[in-house]
Amino acid sequence: MKRINCRRCQFYFVTWEKNQPHGCRAYGFKAPQIPSLVVFQSSGMDCSLFKEKAPVK
């Protein structure tokens, strides 16, 4: 199984909140874990909204 790296997704953001430092704009939540793990734990499926960030030029 290949893990989804949320840090490479355009919807991932850092919240700077101590208890919920990871966020997902696509699903609209903040969490203490990486969002792809939260999605997998709650639905049993991999994240279907992952979109790779555009490469930096």
DAWOCOR-V860285 format. One record per pair of residues at least 12 apart in sequence whose C-alpha atoms are under 10 Angstrom apart, sorted by the first residue. I is the first residue (numbers start at 1). J is the second residue. Records with the same first field share a line. If there is no record, write none. Layout:
# DAWOCOR-V860285
I=J / J
This chain:
# DAWOCOR-V860285
1=46
2=46
3=36 / 37 / 46 / 47
4=34 / 35 / 36 / 37 / 46 / 47 / 48 / 50
5=34 / 35 / 36 / 37 / 50 / 52
6=22 / 23 / 24 / 34 / 35 / 36 / 37 / 47 / 50 / 51 / 52 / 53
7=22 / 34 / 35 / 52 / 53
8=50 / 51 / 52 / 53 / 54 / 55
9=24 / 49 / 50 / 51 / 52 / 53 / 54
10=24 / 25 / 26 / 49 / 50 / 51 / 52 / 53 / 54
11=23 / 24 / 25 / 26 / 27 / 28 / 35 / 49 / 50 / 51 / 52 / 53
12=24 / 25 / 26 / 27 / 30 / 34 / 35 / 36 / 50 / 51 / 53
13=25 / 30 / 35
14=30
15=30 / 31
17=30 / 31 / 32
18=32
19=31 / 32 / 33
20=32 / 33 / 34
21=33 / 34
22=34 / 35
23=35
24=36 / 49 / 50
26=49 / 50 / 51
27=39 / 47 / 49
35=47
36=48 / 49 / 50
